[in-house]
Amino acid sequence: MEMKVRVKLYGTFGRRFPQARATAGMEMEIPSGASAQDLLARLEIREDQGGVVILNNRILRMADEIPPGAEVGIFQSLYGG
């Protein structure tokens, strides 16, 4: 069974999905019980691209489940010093 979530993409990820408006994001369907890793895979964001999923101002671990109707942000990790 699928569930709907709202996804806001930031940084270079936003450019990959022109249908995702900057302020509203985009609505998409993912399988019920999907994890942060499942969501990134559905969006074809590879692990080496450093996708970070945020829910309720908290960084999710890749195995964390996304609840139905959630609004998540996806940021690109920053590296450097």
Protein Blocks (a to p, Z undefined) as FASTA:
>chain_A
ZZddddddehjllmmmmmlcfklopaddddehiafklmmmmnopafklopacdeehiacd
fklccdehiacddddddedZZ
